[in-house]
Amino acid sequence: MTTSTPIRIGYVTRIERFSAAHRLNSVHLSAAENIALYGKCNHTSGHGHNYK
């Protein structure tokens, strides 16, 4: 009779968080056209997202 040792499985989880920003803007459009087309994504400081 043989006995088998159970396989031990372990998990390591790491959660990262980061922020990213971008700006949508076209040099081919006027400032008013960029604002109308891209809205808050055209802000001069950028438009951000937080990721987890």
mmCIF file of the N, C-alpha and C atoms, coordinates in Angstrom:
data_MODEL
# 
_entry.id   MODEL 
# 
loop_
_atom_site.group_PDB 
_atom_site.id 
_atom_site.type_symbol 
_atom_site.label_atom_id 
_atom_site.label_alt_id 
_atom_site.label_comp_id 
_atom_site.label_asym_id 
_atom_site.label_entity_id 
_atom_site.label_seq_id 
_atom_site.pdbx_PDB_ins_code 
_atom_site.Cartn_x 
_atom_site.Cartn_y 
_atom_site.Cartn_z 
_atom_site.occupancy 
_atom_site.B_iso_or_equiv 
_atom_site.pdbx_formal_charge 
_atom_site.auth_seq_id 
_atom_site.auth_comp_id 
_atom_site.auth_asym_id 
_atom_site.auth_atom_id 
_atom_site.pdbx_PDB_model_num 
ATOM 1   N N  . MET A 1 1  ? 0.835   -1.173 0.000   1.00 0.00 ? 1  MET A N  1 
ATOM 2   C CA . MET A 1 1  ? 0.000   0.000  0.000   1.00 0.00 ? 1  MET A CA 1 
ATOM 3   C C  . MET A 1 1  ? 0.886   1.245  0.000   1.00 0.00 ? 1  MET A C  1 
ATOM 4   N N  . THR A 1 2  ? 0.580   2.159  -0.888  1.00 0.00 ? 2  THR A N  1 
ATOM 5   C CA . THR A 1 2  ? 1.360   3.393  -0.956  1.00 0.00 ? 2  THR A CA 1 
ATOM 6   C C  . THR A 1 2  ? 0.514   4.555  -0.445  1.00 0.00 ? 2  THR A C  1 
ATOM 7   N N  . THR A 1 3  ? 1.179   5.449  0.208   1.00 0.00 ? 3  THR A N  1 
ATOM 8   C CA . THR A 1 3  ? 0.495   6.668  0.664   1.00 0.00 ? 3  THR A CA 1 
ATOM 9   C C  . THR A 1 3  ? 1.090   7.842  -0.082  1.00 0.00 ? 3  THR A C  1 
ATOM 10  N N  . SER A 1 4  ? 0.254   8.713  -0.505  1.00 0.00 ? 4  SER A N  1 
ATOM 11  C CA . SER A 1 4  ? 0.763   9.886  -1.219  1.00 0.00 ? 4  SER A CA 1 
ATOM 12  C C  . SER A 1 4  ? 0.613   11.119 -0.331  1.00 0.00 ? 4  SER A C  1 
ATOM 13  N N  . THR A 1 5  ? 1.594   11.959 -0.422  1.00 0.00 ? 5  THR A N  1 
ATOM 14  C CA . THR A 1 5  ? 1.571   13.212 0.331   1.00 0.00 ? 5  THR A CA 1 
ATOM 15  C C  . THR A 1 5  ? 0.756   14.233 -0.457  1.00 0.00 ? 5  THR A C  1 
ATOM 16  N N  . PRO A 1 6  ? -0.182  14.928 0.190   1.00 0.00 ? 6  PRO A N  1 
ATOM 17  C CA . PRO A 1 6  ? -0.962  15.927 -0.547  1.00 0.00 ? 6  PRO A CA 1 
ATOM 18  C C  . PRO A 1 6  ? -0.063  17.057 -1.063  1.00 0.00 ? 6  PRO A C  1 
ATOM 19  N N  . ILE A 1 7  ? -0.394  17.538 -2.226  1.00 0.00 ? 7  ILE A N  1 
ATOM 20  C CA . ILE A 1 7  ? 0.361   18.646 -2.818  1.00 0.00 ? 7  ILE A CA 1 
ATOM 21  C C  . ILE A 1 7  ? -0.075  19.936 -2.132  1.00 0.00 ? 7  ILE A C  1 
ATOM 22  N N  . ARG A 1 8  ? 0.891   20.669 -1.661  1.00 0.00 ? 8  ARG A N  1 
ATOM 23  C CA . ARG A 1 8  ? 0.590   21.941 -1.006  1.00 0.00 ? 8  ARG A CA 1 
ATOM 24  C C  . ARG A 1 8  ? 0.698   23.058 -2.036  1.00 0.00 ? 8  ARG A C  1 
ATOM 25  N N  . ILE A 1 9  ? -0.332  23.864 -2.102  1.00 0.00 ? 9  ILE A N  1 
ATOM 26  C CA . ILE A 1 9  ? -0.350  24.985 -3.044  1.00 0.00 ? 9  ILE A CA 1 
ATOM 27  C C  . ILE A 1 9  ? -0.475  26.267 -2.237  1.00 0.00 ? 9  ILE A C  1 
ATOM 28  N N  . GLY A 1 10 ? 0.358   27.235 -2.536  1.00 0.00 ? 10 GLY A N  1 
ATOM 29  C CA . GLY A 1 10 ? 0.296   28.530 -1.859  1.00 0.00 ? 10 GLY A CA 1 
ATOM 30  C C  . GLY A 1 10 ? 0.170   29.648 -2.881  1.00 0.00 ? 10 GLY A C  1 
ATOM 31  N N  . TYR A 1 11 ? -0.456  30.710 -2.484  1.00 0.00 ? 11 TYR A N  1 
ATOM 32  C CA . TYR A 1 11 ? -0.637  31.863 -3.360  1.00 0.00 ? 11 TYR A CA 1 
ATOM 33  C C  . TYR A 1 11 ? -0.111  33.111 -2.665  1.00 0.00 ? 11 TYR A C  1 
ATOM 34  N N  . VAL A 1 12 ? 0.536   33.949 -3.422  1.00 0.00 ? 12 VAL A N  1 
ATOM 35  C CA . VAL A 1 12 ? 0.976   35.251 -2.931  1.00 0.00 ? 12 VAL A CA 1 
ATOM 36  C C  . VAL A 1 12 ? 0.308   36.293 -3.810  1.00 0.00 ? 12 VAL A C  1 
ATOM 37  N N  . THR A 1 13 ? -0.396  37.215 -3.189  1.00 0.00 ? 13 THR A N  1 
ATOM 38  C CA . THR A 1 13 ? -1.110  38.249 -3.938  1.00 0.00 ? 13 THR A CA 1 
ATOM 39  C C  . THR A 1 13 ? -0.567  39.611 -3.547  1.00 0.00 ? 13 THR A C  1 
ATOM 40  N N  . ARG A 1 14 ? -0.393  40.446 -4.530  1.00 0.00 ? 14 ARG A N  1 
ATOM 41  C CA . ARG A 1 14 ? 0.076   41.809 -4.288  1.00 0.00 ? 14 ARG A CA 1 
ATOM 42  C C  . ARG A 1 14 ? -0.848  42.754 -5.035  1.00 0.00 ? 14 ARG A C  1 
ATOM 43  N N  . ILE A 1 15 ? -1.377  43.738 -4.340  1.00 0.00 ? 15 ILE A N  1 
ATOM 44  C CA . ILE A 1 15 ? -2.267  44.716 -4.957  1.00 0.00 ? 15 ILE A CA 1 
ATOM 45  C C  . ILE A 1 15 ? -1.501  46.019 -5.131  1.00 0.00 ? 15 ILE A C  1 
ATOM 46  N N  . GLU A 1 16 ? -1.499  46.526 -6.330  1.00 0.00 ? 16 GLU A N  1 
ATOM 47  C CA . GLU A 1 16 ? -0.835  47.787 -6.648  1.00 0.00 ? 16 GLU A CA 1 
ATOM 48  C C  . GLU A 1 16 ? -1.883  48.835 -6.973  1.00 0.00 ? 16 GLU A C  1 
ATOM 49  N N  . ARG A 1 17 ? -1.587  50.059 -6.667  1.00 0.00 ? 17 ARG A N  1 
ATOM 50  C CA . ARG A 1 17 ? -2.452  51.188 -7.016  1.00 0.00 ? 17 ARG A CA 1 
ATOM 51  C C  . ARG A 1 17 ? -1.593  52.226 -7.709  1.00 0.00 ? 17 ARG A C  1 
ATOM 52  N N  . PHE A 1 18 ? -2.147  52.828 -8.760  1.00 0.00 ? 18 PHE A N  1 
ATOM 53  C CA . PHE A 1 18 ? -1.434  53.911 -9.419  1.00 0.00 ? 18 PHE A CA 1 
ATOM 54  C C  . PHE A 1 18 ? -2.423  54.829 -10.108 1.00 0.00 ? 18 PHE A C  1 
ATOM 55  N N  . SER A 1 19 ? -1.972  56.031 -10.363 1.00 0.00 ? 19 SER A N  1 
ATOM 56  C CA . SER A 1 19 ? -2.774  57.029 -11.059 1.00 0.00 ? 19 SER A CA 1 
ATOM 57  C C  . SER A 1 19 ? -2.133  57.315 -12.407 1.00 0.00 ? 19 SER A C  1 
ATOM 58  N N  . ALA A 1 20 ? -2.964  57.609 -13.379 1.00 0.00 ? 20 ALA A N  1 
ATOM 59  C CA . ALA A 1 20 ? -2.478  57.950 -14.714 1.00 0.00 ? 20 ALA A CA 1 
ATOM 60  C C  . ALA A 1 20 ? -3.312  59.112 -15.238 1.00 0.00 ? 20 ALA A C  1 
ATOM 61  N N  . ALA A 1 21 ? -2.689  59.963 -16.027 1.00 0.00 ? 21 ALA A N  1 
ATOM 62  C CA . ALA A 1 21 ? -3.401  61.113 -16.579 1.00 0.00 ? 21 ALA A CA 1 
ATOM 63  C C  . ALA A 1 21 ? -3.093  61.240 -18.062 1.00 0.00 ? 21 ALA A C  1 
ATOM 64  N N  . HIS A 1 22 ? -4.025  61.841 -18.777 1.00 0.00 ? 22 HIS A N  1 
ATOM 65  C CA . HIS A 1 22 ? -3.827  62.097 -20.199 1.00 0.00 ? 22 HIS A CA 1 
ATOM 66  C C  . HIS A 1 22 ? -4.620  63.337 -20.584 1.00 0.00 ? 22 HIS A C  1 
ATOM 67  N N  . ARG A 1 23 ? -4.336  63.846 -21.741 1.00 0.00 ? 23 ARG A N  1 
ATOM 68  C CA . ARG A 1 23 ? -5.080  64.980 -22.274 1.00 0.00 ? 23 ARG A CA 1 
ATOM 69  C C  . ARG A 1 23 ? -5.354  64.720 -23.742 1.00 0.00 ? 23 ARG A C  1 
ATOM 70  N N  . LEU A 1 24 ? -6.612  64.864 -24.121 1.00 0.00 ? 24 LEU A N  1 
ATOM 71  C CA . LEU A 1 24 ? -6.987  64.747 -25.526 1.00 0.00 ? 24 LEU A CA 1 
ATOM 72  C C  . LEU A 1 24 ? -7.052  66.151 -26.103 1.00 0.00 ? 24 LEU A C  1 
ATOM 73  N N  . ASN A 1 25 ? -6.289  66.391 -27.145 1.00 0.00 ? 25 ASN A N  1 
ATOM 74  C CA . ASN A 1 25 ? -6.199  67.711 -27.750 1.00 0.00 ? 25 ASN A CA 1 
ATOM 75  C C  . ASN A 1 25 ? -5.679  67.559 -29.172 1.00 0.00 ? 25 ASN A C  1 
ATOM 76  N N  . SER A 1 26 ? -6.260  68.318 -30.083 1.00 0.00 ? 26 SER A N  1 
ATOM 77  C CA . SER A 1 26 ? -5.802  68.298 -31.469 1.00 0.00 ? 26 SER A CA 1 
ATOM 78  C C  . SER A 1 26 ? -5.284  69.674 -31.852 1.00 0.00 ? 26 SER A C  1 
ATOM 79  N N  . VAL A 1 27 ? -4.082  69.713 -32.410 1.00 0.00 ? 27 VAL A N  1 
ATOM 80  C CA . VAL A 1 27 ? -3.517  70.987 -32.869 1.00 0.00 ? 27 VAL A CA 1 
ATOM 81  C C  . VAL A 1 27 ? -4.255  71.498 -34.099 1.00 0.00 ? 27 VAL A C  1 
ATOM 82  N N  . HIS A 1 28 ? -5.059  70.654 -34.719 1.00 0.00 ? 28 HIS A N  1 
ATOM 83  C CA . HIS A 1 28 ? -5.802  71.026 -35.922 1.00 0.00 ? 28 HIS A CA 1 
ATOM 84  C C  . HIS A 1 28 ? -7.141  71.675 -35.608 1.00 0.00 ? 28 HIS A C  1 
ATOM 85  N N  . LEU A 1 29 ? -7.501  71.740 -34.316 1.00 0.00 ? 29 LEU A N  1 
ATOM 86  C CA . LEU A 1 29 ? -8.766  72.337 -33.901 1.00 0.00 ? 29 LEU A CA 1 
ATOM 87  C C  . LEU A 1 29 ? -8.507  73.564 -33.041 1.00 0.00 ? 29 LEU A C  1 
ATOM 88  N N  . SER A 1 30 ? -9.485  74.465 -33.011 1.00 0.00 ? 30 SER A N  1 
ATOM 89  C CA . SER A 1 30 ? -9.380  75.636 -32.137 1.00 0.00 ? 30 SER A CA 1 
ATOM 90  C C  . SER A 1 30 ? -9.610  75.193 -30.694 1.00 0.00 ? 30 SER A C  1 
ATOM 91  N N  . ALA A 1 31 ? -9.319  76.094 -29.753 1.00 0.00 ? 31 ALA A N  1 
ATOM 92  C CA . ALA A 1 31 ? -9.529  75.779 -28.337 1.00 0.00 ? 31 ALA A CA 1 
ATOM 93  C C  . ALA A 1 31 ? -10.993 75.443 -28.076 1.00 0.00 ? 31 ALA A C  1 
ATOM 94  N N  . ALA A 1 32 ? -11.904 76.214 -28.658 1.00 0.00 ? 32 ALA A N  1 
ATOM 95  C CA . ALA A 1 32 ? -13.338 75.972 -28.461 1.00 0.00 ? 32 ALA A CA 1 
ATOM 96  C C  . ALA A 1 32 ? -13.758 74.626 -29.058 1.00 0.00 ? 32 ALA A C  1 
ATOM 97  N N  . GLU A 1 33 ? -13.216 74.281 -30.220 1.00 0.00 ? 33 GLU A N  1 
ATOM 98  C CA . GLU A 1 33 ? -13.551 72.996 -30.850 1.00 0.00 ? 33 GLU A CA 1 
ATOM 99  C C  . GLU A 1 33 ? -13.020 71.818 -30.020 1.00 0.00 ? 33 GLU A C  1 
ATOM 100 N N  . ASN A 1 34 ? -11.805 71.971 -29.478 1.00 0.00 ? 34 ASN A N  1 
ATOM 101 C CA . ASN A 1 34 ? -11.237 70.924 -28.626 1.00 0.00 ? 34 ASN A CA 1 
ATOM 102 C C  . ASN A 1 34 ? -12.090 70.711 -27.381 1.00 0.00 ? 34 ASN A C  1 
ATOM 103 N N  . ILE A 1 35 ? -12.531 71.800 -26.755 1.00 0.00 ? 35 ILE A N  1 
ATOM 104 C CA . ILE A 1 35 ? -13.367 71.693 -25.558 1.00 0.00 ? 35 ILE A CA 1 
ATOM 105 C C  . ILE A 1 35 ? -14.702 71.042 -25.903 1.00 0.00 ? 35 ILE A C  1 
ATOM 106 N N  . ALA A 1 36 ? -15.295 71.456 -27.023 1.00 0.00 ? 36 ALA A N  1 
ATOM 107 C CA . ALA A 1 36 ? -16.586 70.888 -27.429 1.00 0.00 ? 36 ALA A CA 1 
ATOM 108 C C  . ALA A 1 36 ? -16.461 69.393 -27.745 1.00 0.00 ? 36 ALA A C  1 
ATOM 109 N N  . LEU A 1 37 ? -15.360 69.006 -28.366 1.00 0.00 ? 37 LEU A N  1 
ATOM 110 C CA . LEU A 1 37 ? -15.181 67.614 -28.771 1.00 0.00 ? 37 LEU A CA 1 
ATOM 111 C C  . LEU A 1 37 ? -14.732 66.710 -27.624 1.00 0.00 ? 37 LEU A C  1 
ATOM 112 N N  . TYR A 1 38 ? -13.756 67.168 -26.838 1.00 0.00 ? 38 TYR A N  1 
ATOM 113 C CA . TYR A 1 38 ? -13.138 66.317 -25.824 1.00 0.00 ? 38 TYR A CA 1 
ATOM 114 C C  . TYR A 1 38 ? -13.606 66.584 -24.395 1.00 0.00 ? 38 TYR A C  1 
ATOM 115 N N  . GLY A 1 39 ? -14.290 67.690 -24.158 1.00 0.00 ? 39 GLY A N  1 
ATOM 116 C CA . GLY A 1 39 ? -14.818 67.993 -22.822 1.00 0.00 ? 39 GLY A CA 1 
ATOM 117 C C  . GLY A 1 39 ? -13.749 68.000 -21.747 1.00 0.00 ? 39 GLY A C  1 
ATOM 118 N N  . LYS A 1 40 ? -14.022 67.317 -20.609 1.00 0.00 ? 40 LYS A N  1 
ATOM 119 C CA . LYS A 1 40 ? -13.087 67.333 -19.478 1.00 0.00 ? 40 LYS A CA 1 
ATOM 120 C C  . LYS A 1 40 ? -11.752 66.663 -19.796 1.00 0.00 ? 40 LYS A C  1 
ATOM 121 N N  . CYS A 1 41 ? -11.699 65.870 -20.837 1.00 0.00 ? 41 CYS A N  1 
ATOM 122 C CA . CYS A 1 41 ? -10.436 65.231 -21.232 1.00 0.00 ? 41 CYS A CA 1 
ATOM 123 C C  . CYS A 1 41 ? -9.485  66.216 -21.908 1.00 0.00 ? 41 CYS A C  1 
ATOM 124 N N  . ASN A 1 42 ? -9.954  67.438 -22.162 1.00 0.00 ? 42 ASN A N  1 
ATOM 125 C CA . ASN A 1 42 ? -9.120  68.454 -22.799 1.00 0.00 ? 42 ASN A CA 1 
ATOM 126 C C  . ASN A 1 42 ? -8.547  69.438 -21.785 1.00 0.00 ? 42 ASN A C  1 
ATOM 127 N N  . HIS A 1 43 ? -8.764  69.235 -20.501 1.00 0.00 ? 43 HIS A N  1 
ATOM 128 C CA . HIS A 1 43 ? -8.276  70.159 -19.471 1.00 0.00 ? 43 HIS A CA 1 
ATOM 129 C C  . HIS A 1 43 ? -6.761  70.274 -19.566 1.00 0.00 ? 43 HIS A C  1 
ATOM 130 N N  . THR A 1 44 ? -6.222  71.486 -19.412 1.00 0.00 ? 44 THR A N  1 
ATOM 131 C CA . THR A 1 44 ? -4.776  71.705 -19.572 1.00 0.00 ? 44 THR A CA 1 
ATOM 132 C C  . THR A 1 44 ? -3.942  70.922 -18.558 1.00 0.00 ? 44 THR A C  1 
ATOM 133 N N  . SER A 1 45 ? -4.501  70.622 -17.406 1.00 0.00 ? 45 SER A N  1 
ATOM 134 C CA . SER A 1 45 ? -3.769  69.834 -16.403 1.00 0.00 ? 45 SER A CA 1 
ATOM 135 C C  . SER A 1 45 ? -3.926  68.333 -16.622 1.00 0.00 ? 45 SER A C  1 
ATOM 136 N N  . GLY A 1 46 ? -4.724  67.966 -17.594 1.00 0.00 ? 46 GLY A N  1 
ATOM 137 C CA . GLY A 1 46 ? -4.938  66.551 -17.876 1.00 0.00 ? 46 GLY A CA 1 
ATOM 138 C C  . GLY A 1 46 ? -6.180  66.017 -17.197 1.00 0.00 ? 46 GLY A C  1 
ATOM 139 N N  . HIS A 1 47 ? -6.524  64.807 -17.532 1.00 0.00 ? 47 HIS A N  1 
ATOM 140 C CA . HIS A 1 47 ? -7.696  64.105 -17.013 1.00 0.00 ? 47 HIS A CA 1 
ATOM 141 C C  . HIS A 1 47 ? -7.187  62.779 -16.479 1.00 0.00 ? 47 HIS A C  1 
ATOM 142 N N  . GLY A 1 48 ? -7.473  62.483 -15.224 1.00 0.00 ? 48 GLY A N  1 
ATOM 143 C CA . GLY A 1 48 ? -6.844  61.324 -14.606 1.00 0.00 ? 48 GLY A CA 1 
ATOM 144 C C  . GLY A 1 48 ? -7.763  60.174 -14.272 1.00 0.00 ? 48 GLY A C  1 
ATOM 145 N N  . HIS A 1 49 ? -7.121  59.042 -14.018 1.00 0.00 ? 49 HIS A N  1 
ATOM 146 C CA . HIS A 1 49 ? -7.793  57.808 -13.608 1.00 0.00 ? 49 HIS A CA 1 
ATOM 147 C C  . HIS A 1 49 ? -6.964  57.156 -12.511 1.00 0.00 ? 49 HIS A C  1 
ATOM 148 N N  . ASN A 1 50 ? -7.637  56.533 -11.577 1.00 0.00 ? 50 ASN A N  1 
ATOM 149 C CA . ASN A 1 50 ? -6.969  55.750 -10.538 1.00 0.00 ? 50 ASN A CA 1 
ATOM 150 C C  . ASN A 1 50 ? -7.238  54.274 -10.806 1.00 0.00 ? 50 ASN A C  1 
ATOM 151 N N  . TYR A 1 51 ? -6.197  53.484 -10.718 1.00 0.00 ? 51 TYR A N  1 
ATOM 152 C CA . TYR A 1 51 ? -6.312  52.054 -10.999 1.00 0.00 ? 51 TYR A CA 1 
ATOM 153 C C  . TYR A 1 51 ? -5.893  51.242 -9.782  1.00 0.00 ? 51 TYR A C  1 
ATOM 154 N N  . LYS A 1 52 ? -6.512  50.084 -9.629  1.00 0.00 ? 52 LYS A N  1 
ATOM 155 C CA . LYS A 1 52 ? -6.168  49.168 -8.544  1.00 0.00 ? 52 LYS A CA 1 
ATOM 156 C C  . LYS A 1 52 ? -5.985  47.791 -9.145  1.00 0.00 ? 52 LYS A C  1 
# 
